[in-house]
Each structure stands twice: as C-alpha cells, then as structure tokens.
C-alpha cells in the first residue's frame, strides 16, 4: 500500500457495523517509523485499531489493521501476528472460511473459576495489509458467523483501499 494514510480508511466506522452496535473504543491510527517501533518494523507503514460492542452482550469486537510497504513484508507480519494470537494460553485452531490471500482462526475458552469466557480471533493477509479481528470476552458461546462477517468486511475494505478506492464495504448481515 503506497499511501499509509489509506490504512485509516480500512477501519470500519459505526455505520459499517451491524445496527445496534456501539463504539467501545474510538479508532486510533498511527504511522510507524524506526523511532516508534520497539524493534524492527519490518516494512510496517501504519496501523490502526477500533473496538465495537454488540448490543445485548458483554462481548467486544476489536479490529486491528496493519499496512505494510510490500506483500513480502506483510507476509512476514502475518506470520508474526498468527504466532502472537495462536500462542496465547488455552487457544486452539478453529475452522473458518478462507479470507484474503491467507488466513488463520483461533478460539479460546478461559475458565474463570465459576464459568467459561469465550473468544475467537482471525488473522488475515490481503495483499499488503494484515488484519486481526478478535470477538468475544463474554460468558455465552459465540457464533463464528459474526467473526467471519466482520473479517470479510475488513478484508474487502483492504482490497478497496489497495485498489485506490475509498473503502465502503459494510457488514453484510446483522447476527
């Protein structure tokens, strides 16, 4: 992605999310530089994150977008992100529709002493963009179609940005 500012547009706004959802944490974006990275940025140009809350649950959906200078740098960033997400405690791989150029999905059940908290995540590389979507955190089992819907939308927005279009994809259907 040549223009690192386009990464900000990949993050969906509230109008792109299912009706009834609310903003839990405002979008934060930043351009990266050798000074702002803790270690090797590996071609990372910019990153952004936003978090939404579905209505009627204690779950959250967090979307992280990382824009790289090349597909090769993004492939390395993807592997790093998959390792980060997949190595957490109580995490297991899960089956999810293939998204972007390559994707991986994970689920987690964390026992709190009296009940389980459920969460799931997917990491996708779409060209020069890596995205991570996490969903859950509450005590009710999750519907993976919500995770798939969000990740599909953000993947499409990444493709639109890389094609020089204003990202306009929205969540296809409310859960």
N, CA and C of each residue as an Amber inpcrd file, in Angstrom:
protein
   525
   0.8530000  -1.1600000   0.0000000   0.0000000   0.0000000   0.0000000
   0.9010000   1.2240000   0.0000000   0.8560000   1.9910000  -1.0350000
   1.7700000   3.1130000  -1.2000000   1.4580000   4.2680000  -0.2430000
   0.1880000   4.5470000  -0.0100000  -0.2160000   5.6560000   0.8390000
  -0.6180000   5.1330000   2.2210000   0.2400000   5.3190000   3.2290000
  -0.0650000   4.7600000   4.5320000  -1.3190000   5.3430000   5.1770000
  -1.7720000   6.5240000   4.7510000  -2.9880000   7.1110000   5.3190000
  -4.2400000   6.3450000   4.9080000  -4.1720000   5.5960000   3.8210000
  -5.3330000   4.8170000   3.4120000  -5.6900000   3.7440000   4.4450000
  -4.7050000   3.3400000   5.2560000  -4.9710000   2.3240000   6.2760000
  -6.0680000   2.7740000   7.2240000  -6.1270000   4.0820000   7.5120000
  -7.1650000   4.5890000   8.4130000  -8.5560000   4.3120000   7.8440000
  -8.7000000   4.4480000   6.5400000  -9.9930000   4.2120000   5.9130000
 -10.4320000   2.7580000   5.9360000  -9.4750000   1.8520000   6.1020000
  -9.8290000   0.4300000   6.1520000 -10.6160000   0.1130000   7.4160000
 -10.2950000   0.7950000   8.5160000 -11.0450000   0.5630000   9.7500000
 -12.4990000   0.9700000   9.5350000 -13.4390000   0.0970000   9.8500000
 -14.8430000   0.4390000   9.6350000 -15.3450000   1.4440000  10.6660000
 -16.2270000   2.3450000  10.2200000 -16.8820000   3.2470000  11.1630000
 -18.1540000   2.5750000  11.6670000 -18.8320000   3.2180000  12.5890000
 -20.0110000   2.6150000  13.2170000 -21.1110000   2.3140000  12.1980000
 -21.2270000   3.1340000  11.1470000 -22.2490000   2.8940000  10.1160000
 -21.9970000   1.6000000   9.3420000 -20.7470000   1.1210000   9.3550000
 -20.3970000  -0.1090000   8.6440000 -20.7140000  -1.3720000   9.4480000
 -20.9690000  -1.1960000  10.7380000 -21.1890000  -2.3320000  11.6330000
 -22.6790000  -2.6570000  11.7060000 -23.0250000  -3.8270000  12.2760000
 -24.4480000  -4.1850000  12.4020000 -25.2130000  -3.1400000  13.2190000
 -26.4880000  -2.9670000  12.9000000 -27.2930000  -1.9900000  13.6470000
 -27.3860000  -2.4230000  15.1080000 -27.4030000  -1.4430000  15.9770000
 -27.4860000  -1.7170000  17.4020000 -26.1300000  -1.8320000  18.0890000
 -25.0430000  -1.9280000  17.3060000 -23.7200000  -1.9970000  17.9020000
 -23.3010000  -0.5910000  18.3090000 -22.3680000  -0.5000000  19.2400000
 -21.8700000   0.8030000  19.6780000 -20.3480000   0.8110000  19.6680000
 -19.7980000   1.9920000  19.6700000 -18.3520000   2.1730000  19.6960000
 -17.8780000   1.9790000  21.1310000 -16.9660000   1.0300000  21.3470000
 -16.4270000   0.7820000  22.6850000 -15.1130000   1.5300000  22.8940000
 -14.2680000   1.5790000  21.8610000 -13.0180000   2.3320000  21.8980000
 -12.8260000   2.9730000  20.5360000 -12.6620000   4.2770000  20.5330000
 -12.5040000   5.0000000  19.2740000 -11.2950000   4.5150000  18.4820000
 -11.3800000   4.7010000  17.1890000 -10.2840000   4.2950000  16.3110000
  -9.0380000   5.1070000  16.6220000  -7.9370000   4.3990000  16.7050000
  -6.6300000   5.0210000  16.8630000  -5.7620000   4.5400000  15.7140000
  -5.1440000   5.4780000  15.0130000  -4.2290000   5.0970000  13.9420000
  -2.9210000   5.8390000  14.1340000  -1.8610000   5.2270000  13.6480000
  -0.5660000   5.9010000  13.7020000   0.3070000   5.3950000  12.5710000
   1.1240000   6.3130000  12.0760000   2.1470000   5.9260000  11.1140000
   3.3400000   5.4490000  11.9130000   3.9980000   4.4310000  11.4310000
   5.1410000   3.8990000  12.1580000   6.4300000   4.3960000  11.5350000
   7.4310000   4.4360000  12.3630000   8.7680000   4.8100000  11.9220000
   9.7520000   4.0080000  12.7540000  10.9980000   4.0740000  12.3990000
  12.0170000   3.3560000  13.1750000  12.0050000   3.8120000  14.6320000
  11.6650000   5.0890000  14.8670000  11.6260000   5.6240000  16.2260000
  10.4220000   5.1100000  17.0140000   9.2980000   4.8500000  16.3410000
   8.0860000   4.4510000  17.0520000   7.9720000   2.9450000  17.2380000
   8.8210000   2.1740000  16.5910000   8.7510000   0.7110000  16.7050000
   9.6470000   0.2270000  17.8360000   9.1700000  -0.7640000  18.5500000
  10.0230000  -1.3990000  19.5630000  10.6760000  -2.5910000  18.8810000
  11.7590000  -2.3390000  18.1810000  12.4220000  -3.3870000  17.4040000
  12.2950000  -3.0900000  15.9270000  12.3350000  -4.1240000  15.1140000
  12.2780000  -3.9890000  13.6640000  10.8290000  -3.8870000  13.2070000
  10.4980000  -2.8130000  12.5090000   9.1330000  -2.6290000  11.9960000
   8.8410000  -3.5840000  10.8440000   9.8680000  -4.0510000  10.1600000
   9.6800000  -4.9960000   9.0690000   8.8060000  -4.4850000   7.9450000
   8.9190000  -3.2080000   7.6030000   8.1360000  -2.6590000   6.4990000
   6.7530000  -2.1770000   6.8870000   6.4360000  -2.1510000   8.1810000
   5.1340000  -1.6600000   8.6420000   5.0760000  -0.1510000   8.4590000
   4.0650000   0.3310000   7.7030000   3.9110000   1.7570000   7.4440000
   2.9810000   2.4250000   8.4410000   1.8500000   1.7750000   8.7150000
   0.8740000   2.3480000   9.6340000   0.0000000   1.2420000  10.1920000
  -0.6400000   1.5730000  11.3120000  -1.5410000   0.6190000  11.9430000
  -2.6740000   1.3750000  12.6080000  -3.7790000   0.6730000  12.7880000
  -4.9260000   1.2760000  13.4330000  -5.7720000   0.2120000  14.0990000
  -6.5330000   0.6380000  15.1130000  -7.3850000  -0.3050000  15.8340000
  -8.6490000   0.4050000  16.2960000  -9.7540000  -0.3240000  16.2910000
 -11.0330000   0.1760000  16.7710000 -11.7640000  -0.9930000  17.4280000
 -12.6130000  -0.6860000  18.4280000 -13.3510000  -1.7350000  19.1360000
 -14.8250000  -1.3650000  19.2090000 -15.6770000  -2.3470000  18.9220000
 -17.1280000  -2.1740000  18.9650000 -17.7540000  -3.1570000  19.9500000
 -18.9380000  -2.7970000  20.4450000 -19.6860000  -3.6490000  21.3650000
 -21.0330000  -4.0090000  20.7430000 -21.2860000  -5.3230000  20.5630000
 -22.5970000  -5.7370000  20.0690000 -23.6610000  -5.4680000  21.1420000
 -24.8600000  -5.1510000  20.7120000 -25.9210000  -4.8820000  21.6780000
 -26.3410000  -6.1670000  22.3930000 -26.6670000  -6.0350000  23.6680000
 -27.2240000  -7.1450000  24.4300000 -26.2230000  -8.1830000  24.9100000
 -24.9260000  -7.9340000  24.7850000 -23.9290000  -8.8950000  25.2540000
 -22.7900000  -8.1480000  25.9570000 -21.9230000  -8.9050000  26.5900000
 -20.7160000  -8.3010000  27.1670000 -19.5120000  -8.5290000  26.2520000
 -19.7680000  -9.0040000  25.0410000 -18.6970000  -9.2600000  24.0750000
 -18.2020000  -7.9560000  23.4600000 -16.9980000  -8.0120000  22.9170000
 -16.4120000  -6.9030000  22.1760000 -15.8440000  -7.4300000  20.8680000
 -15.8050000  -6.5810000  19.8600000 -15.1640000  -6.9120000  18.5810000
 -14.0780000  -5.8690000  18.3500000 -12.8280000  -6.3290000  18.3000000
 -11.6900000  -5.4420000  18.1040000 -11.0770000  -5.7220000  16.7380000
 -10.8120000  -4.6520000  15.9950000 -10.2680000  -4.7600000  14.6400000
  -8.9310000  -4.0340000  14.5900000  -7.8810000  -4.7580000  14.2450000
  -6.5370000  -4.1990000  14.0900000  -6.1560000  -4.3050000  12.6190000
  -5.6670000  -3.2050000  12.0450000  -5.2270000  -3.1750000  10.6490000
  -3.7730000  -2.7140000  10.6250000  -2.9300000  -3.4550000   9.9120000
  -1.5280000  -3.0930000   9.7350000  -1.2410000  -3.0100000   8.2370000
  -0.7620000  -1.8480000   7.7820000  -0.4380000  -1.6430000   6.3670000
   1.0730000  -1.7070000   6.1930000   1.5300000  -2.5470000   5.2660000
   2.9530000  -2.7580000   5.0140000   3.3480000  -2.1900000   3.6670000
   4.6660000  -2.0000000   3.4700000   5.1770000  -1.4210000   2.2290000
   5.1620000  -2.4080000   1.0680000   5.0760000  -3.7100000   1.3450000
   5.0610000  -4.7160000   0.2770000   4.3260000  -5.9610000   0.7430000
   3.9420000  -6.7950000  -0.2170000   3.2850000  -8.0670000   0.1250000
   4.2410000  -8.9810000   0.8900000   5.5290000  -8.9100000   0.5650000
   6.5130000  -9.7490000   1.2600000   6.6280000  -9.3450000   2.7280000
   6.6730000  -8.0340000   2.9890000   6.7210000  -7.5570000   4.3730000
   5.4390000  -7.9250000   5.1110000   4.2990000  -7.8310000   4.4140000
   3.0230000  -8.2020000   5.0290000   2.9870000  -9.6940000   5.3490000
   3.5770000 -10.5250000   4.4860000   3.6020000 -11.9700000   4.7440000
   4.3750000 -12.2690000   6.0310000   5.4770000 -11.5620000   6.2400000
   6.2410000 -11.7370000   7.4780000   5.4370000 -11.2220000   8.6650000
   4.7850000 -10.0710000   8.5060000   3.9330000  -9.5210000   9.5660000
   2.7820000 -10.4480000   9.9020000   2.2160000 -11.0850000   8.8790000
   1.1280000 -12.0480000   9.0850000   1.6040000 -13.2150000   9.9530000
   2.7530000 -13.7730000   9.6050000   3.2830000 -14.9060000  10.3780000
   3.5160000 -14.5210000  11.8380000   4.0520000 -13.3350000  12.0630000
   4.2830000 -12.8490000  13.4230000   2.9650000 -12.7140000  14.1730000
   1.9480000 -12.1440000  13.5230000   0.6410000 -11.9360000  14.1650000
  -0.0310000 -13.2790000  14.4610000   0.0550000 -14.2410000  13.5320000
  -0.5150000 -15.5760000  13.7730000   0.1610000 -16.2240000  14.9710000
   1.4920000 -16.1150000  15.0380000   2.2250000 -16.6770000  16.1860000
   1.7760000 -16.0240000  17.4900000   1.6000000 -14.6990000  17.4750000
   1.1640000 -13.9800000  18.6780000  -0.2140000 -14.4530000  19.1430000
  -1.1650000 -14.5110000  18.2200000  -2.5360000 -14.8770000  18.5670000
  -2.6240000 -16.3580000  18.9310000  -1.9720000 -17.2040000  18.1450000
  -2.0860000 -18.6440000  18.3310000  -1.3270000 -19.2030000  19.5140000
  -0.4150000 -18.4210000  20.0920000   0.3830000 -18.9480000  21.1940000
  -0.1580000 -18.5780000  22.5720000  -1.2580000 -17.8440000  22.6220000
  -1.8460000 -17.4820000  23.9130000  -2.3610000 -18.7380000  24.6280000
  -2.4880000 -18.6280000  25.9340000  -2.9420000 -19.7630000  26.7380000
  -4.3790000 -20.1440000  26.3880000  -4.6590000 -21.4420000  26.3750000
  -5.9960000 -22.0010000  26.1220000  -6.5340000 -21.7040000  24.7210000
  -5.6550000 -21.4140000  23.7590000  -6.0740000 -21.1150000  22.3920000
  -5.9330000 -22.3550000  21.5330000  -6.9320000 -22.5910000  20.6790000
  -6.8420000 -23.6960000  19.7340000  -7.2590000 -23.1980000  18.3520000
  -6.7560000 -23.8720000  17.3270000  -7.1340000 -23.5260000  15.9550000
  -8.5960000 -23.8570000  15.7350000  -9.2300000 -23.1030000  14.8590000
 -10.6190000 -23.3890000  14.5040000 -10.7880000 -23.2380000  13.0000000
 -11.8180000 -23.8450000  12.4930000 -12.1140000 -23.7850000  11.0680000
 -12.9430000 -22.5380000  10.7830000 -12.5310000 -21.7950000   9.7760000
 -13.2460000 -20.6010000   9.3530000 -13.0150000 -20.4500000   7.8590000
 -13.9620000 -19.8420000   7.1580000 -13.8030000 -19.6290000   5.7210000
 -12.4820000 -18.9210000   5.4370000 -11.8310000 -19.3250000   4.3410000
 -10.5850000 -18.6930000   3.9110000 -10.8780000 -17.2650000   3.4810000
 -10.0900000 -16.3340000   3.9690000 -10.2380000 -14.9320000   3.6180000
  -8.9130000 -14.4040000   3.0890000  -8.9640000 -13.3940000   2.2290000
  -7.7510000 -12.7680000   1.7190000  -6.8300000 -13.7520000   1.0300000
  -5.5270000 -13.4480000   1.0690000  -4.5320000 -14.3290000   0.4730000
  -4.2730000 -15.5420000   1.3530000  -4.3390000 -15.3290000   2.6670000
  -4.1230000 -16.4030000   3.6280000  -4.7720000 -15.9620000   4.9430000
  -5.3130000 -16.9210000   5.6800000  -5.9240000 -16.5780000   6.9570000
  -5.8480000 -17.7590000   7.9140000  -5.9520000 -17.4440000   9.1910000
  -5.9640000 -18.4540000  10.2520000  -6.9640000 -17.9930000  11.3070000
  -7.5830000 -18.9420000  11.9890000  -8.5800000 -18.6010000  13.0050000
  -8.3380000 -19.4150000  14.2690000  -8.7130000 -18.8200000  15.3860000
  -8.4600000 -19.4230000  16.6920000  -9.6570000 -19.1980000  17.6120000
  -9.8350000 -20.1100000  18.5550000 -10.8680000 -19.9320000  19.5760000
 -10.2340000 -20.1450000  20.9440000 -10.9150000 -19.6120000  21.9440000
 -10.3880000 -19.7190000  23.3040000 -11.5390000 -19.8420000  24.2810000
 -11.3900000 -20.7610000  25.2410000 -12.2970000 -20.8880000  26.3680000
 -11.4620000 -20.7130000  27.6270000 -11.7580000 -19.6800000  28.3720000
 -10.9880000 -19.3850000  29.5780000 -11.8870000 -19.6200000  30.7860000
 -11.4900000 -20.5470000  31.6460000 -12.2770000 -20.8420000  32.8430000
 -11.9580000 -19.8050000  33.9050000 -12.9650000 -19.1630000  34.4470000
 -12.7660000 -18.0840000  35.4240000 -12.9460000 -18.5520000  36.8680000
 -13.1650000 -19.8400000  37.0730000 -13.4080000 -20.3630000  38.4120000
 -14.8550000 -20.7270000  38.6340000 -15.7430000 -20.0790000  37.8820000
 -17.1620000 -20.3970000  38.0070000 -17.8360000 -20.5920000  36.6540000
 -17.2300000 -20.0730000  35.5950000 -17.8100000 -20.1820000  34.2540000
 -16.7050000 -19.9810000  33.2250000 -17.0450000 -20.2390000  31.9680000
 -16.1040000 -20.0250000  30.8720000 -16.3850000 -18.6980000  30.1880000
 -15.3070000 -18.0170000  29.7980000 -15.3800000 -16.8630000  28.9100000
 -14.9610000 -17.3550000  27.5400000 -15.6570000 -16.9200000  26.5140000
 -15.4030000 -17.3820000  25.1560000 -14.8940000 -16.2360000  24.2840000
 -13.9330000 -16.5500000  23.4250000 -13.4570000 -15.5740000  22.4480000
 -12.9150000 -16.3080000  21.2250000 -12.8220000 -15.5930000  20.1430000
 -12.2610000 -16.1310000  18.9050000 -11.5760000 -15.0080000  18.1610000
 -10.6750000 -15.3960000  17.2750000  -9.9170000 -14.3960000  16.5160000
  -9.5450000 -14.9670000  15.1550000  -9.3550000 -14.0740000  14.2130000
  -8.8200000 -14.4650000  12.9200000  -7.7630000 -13.4500000  12.5070000
  -6.7570000 -13.9350000  11.8000000  -5.7020000 -13.1020000  11.2410000
  -5.7280000 -13.3290000   9.7320000  -5.7120000 -12.2430000   8.9650000
  -5.8400000 -12.3120000   7.5100000  -4.7580000 -11.4330000   6.8830000
  -4.1770000 -11.9320000   5.7910000  -3.3300000 -11.0760000   4.9530000
  -4.0380000 -10.8840000   3.6310000  -4.2330000  -9.6180000   3.2740000
  -4.8480000  -9.2650000   1.9940000  -3.8930000  -8.3060000   1.2970000
  -3.0700000  -8.8480000   0.4070000  -2.0790000  -8.0150000  -0.2800000
  -1.0450000  -7.5020000   0.6900000  -0.9890000  -6.1790000   0.8480000
  -0.0090000  -5.5540000   1.7370000  -0.5900000  -5.2160000   3.1080000
  -1.7710000  -5.7260000   3.4030000  -2.4510000  -5.4340000   4.6650000
  -2.6230000  -6.7130000   5.4820000  -2.3380000  -6.6030000   6.7750000
  -2.6190000  -7.6840000   7.7180000  -3.6860000  -7.1710000   8.6670000
  -4.6830000  -7.9910000   8.9180000  -5.7140000  -7.6000000   9.8710000
  -5.9450000  -8.7080000  10.8820000  -6.2940000  -8.2760000  12.0810000
  -6.6560000  -9.2090000  13.1400000  -7.9990000  -8.7620000  13.6760000
  -8.9320000  -9.7070000  13.7440000 -10.2350000  -9.4240000  14.3310000
 -10.4060000 -10.3570000  15.5160000 -10.6750000  -9.7910000  16.6840000
 -10.9960000 -10.6000000  17.8600000 -12.4410000 -10.3100000  18.2280000
 -13.1210000 -11.3300000  18.7110000 -14.5370000 -11.2070000  19.0430000
 -14.8250000 -12.0540000  20.2720000 -15.5560000 -11.4980000  21.2130000
 -15.9520000 -12.2670000  22.3860000 -15.5310000 -11.6050000  23.6710000
 -15.2920000 -12.4570000  24.6750000 -14.9240000 -11.9770000  26.0000000
 -16.0190000 -12.1560000  27.0210000 -17.1940000 -12.5620000  26.5560000
 -18.3230000 -12.7710000  27.4560000 -18.4800000 -14.2380000  27.8360000
 -19.5630000 -14.5220000  28.5380000 -19.7910000 -15.8570000  29.0850000
 -20.7020000 -16.7370000  28.2380000 -21.1490000 -16.2460000  27.1040000
 -22.0010000 -17.0530000  26.2400000 -21.2040000 -17.5330000  25.0390000
 -21.4960000 -18.7600000  24.5780000 -20.8050000 -19.2820000  23.4010000
 -21.0810000 -18.3700000  22.2110000 -20.1220000 -18.3090000  21.3070000
 -20.1630000 -17.3480000  20.2130000 -20.5840000 -17.9770000  18.8940000
 -21.1210000 -17.1460000  18.0290000 -21.4740000 -17.5350000  16.6730000
 -20.3250000 -17.0950000  15.7580000 -19.6380000 -18.0530000  15.1550000
 -18.4780000 -17.7120000  14.3240000 -18.8610000 -16.8890000  13.0930000
 -20.1370000 -16.8600000  12.7240000 -20.5330000 -16.0630000  11.5580000
 -20.3430000 -14.5660000  11.8110000 -20.3870000 -14.1450000  13.0710000
 -20.1210000 -12.7360000  13.3750000 -18.6570000 -12.4230000  13.0780000
 -17.7590000 -13.2770000  13.5550000 -16.3360000 -13.0880000  13.2810000
 -16.0670000 -13.1010000  11.7780000 -16.6510000 -14.0530000  11.0790000
 -16.4790000 -14.1500000   9.6280000 -17.0040000 -12.8970000   8.9330000
 -18.1620000 -12.4080000   9.3570000 -18.7520000 -11.2230000   8.7380000
 -17.8860000  -9.9900000   8.8980000 -17.3660000  -9.7860000  10.1060000
 -16.5050000  -8.6280000  10.3450000 -15.2120000  -8.7610000   9.5390000
 -14.5780000  -9.9250000   9.6200000 -13.3110000 -10.1340000   8.9060000
 -13.5000000 -10.0170000   7.3970000 -14.5980000 -10.5110000   6.8590000
 -14.8780000 -10.3930000   5.4160000 -15.0120000  -8.9320000   5.0110000
 -15.7280000  -8.1620000   5.8290000 -15.9210000  -6.7430000   5.5410000
 -14.5770000  -6.0090000   5.5470000 -13.7580000  -6.2440000   6.5750000
 -12.4870000  -5.5250000   6.6740000 -11.5370000  -5.9670000   5.5550000
 -11.5750000  -7.2500000   5.1940000 -10.7600000  -7.7400000   4.0730000
 -11.1630000  -7.0350000   2.7810000 -12.4580000  -6.9000000   2.5530000
 -12.9390000  -6.1980000   1.3570000 -12.5180000  -4.7340000   1.3930000
 -12.5930000  -4.1030000   2.5550000 -12.1620000  -2.7090000   2.6860000
 -10.6620000  -2.5820000   2.3740000  -9.8720000  -3.5680000   2.7870000
  -8.4350000  -3.5600000   2.4960000  -8.1950000  -3.6560000   0.9900000
  -8.9520000  -4.5370000   0.3210000  -8.8270000  -4.6540000  -1.1370000
  -9.2180000  -3.3360000  -1.8090000 -10.3100000  -2.7320000  -1.3540000
 -10.7590000  -1.4750000  -1.9410000  -9.6810000  -0.3960000  -1.7970000
  -9.0840000  -0.2800000  -0.6070000  -8.0400000   0.7290000  -0.3690000
  -6.8320000   0.4940000  -1.2660000  -6.4390000  -0.7620000  -1.4150000
  -5.2700000  -1.0730000  -2.2460000  -5.5360000  -0.8380000  -3.7260000
  -6.8100000  -0.8480000  -4.1090000  -7.1810000  -0.5730000  -5.4960000
  -7.4180000   0.9150000  -5.7350000  -7.1200000   1.7560000  -4.7300000
  -7.2810000   3.1930000  -4.8730000  -8.6990000   3.6820000  -4.6510000
  -9.5760000   2.8280000  -4.1790000 -10.9670000   3.2000000  -3.9120000
 -11.1110000   3.6190000  -2.4530000 -12.1550000   4.4040000  -2.1710000
 -12.4860000   4.6880000  -0.7800000 -13.1430000   3.4340000  -0.2070000
 -12.6140000   2.8980000   0.8920000 -13.2260000   1.6890000   1.4670000
 -14.6720000   1.9480000   1.8810000 -15.5770000   1.1110000   1.3630000
 -17.0040000   1.3300000   1.6070000 -17.7360000   0.0610000   2.0110000
 -17.0690000  -1.0810000   2.0880000 -17.7390000  -2.3340000   2.4430000
 -18.3350000  -2.2110000   3.8390000 -19.4940000  -2.8290000   4.0170000
 -20.1760000  -2.8360000   5.3110000 -20.4660000  -4.2780000   5.7160000
 -20.7860000  -4.4740000   6.9980000 -21.1400000  -5.7980000   7.4870000
 -22.3500000  -6.2800000   6.7070000 -22.2660000  -7.4650000   6.1310000
 -23.2920000  -7.9430000   5.1960000 -24.6510000  -8.1800000   5.8410000
 -24.6760000  -8.7780000   7.0170000 -25.9670000  -9.0400000   7.6490000
 -25.7920000  -9.0400000   9.1640000 -26.7830000  -8.5290000   9.8320000
 -26.7140000  -8.4720000  11.2920000 -26.8720000  -9.8660000  11.8680000
 -26.1080000 -10.1790000  12.9150000 -26.2280000 -11.5110000  13.5430000
 -27.5250000 -11.6460000  14.3010000
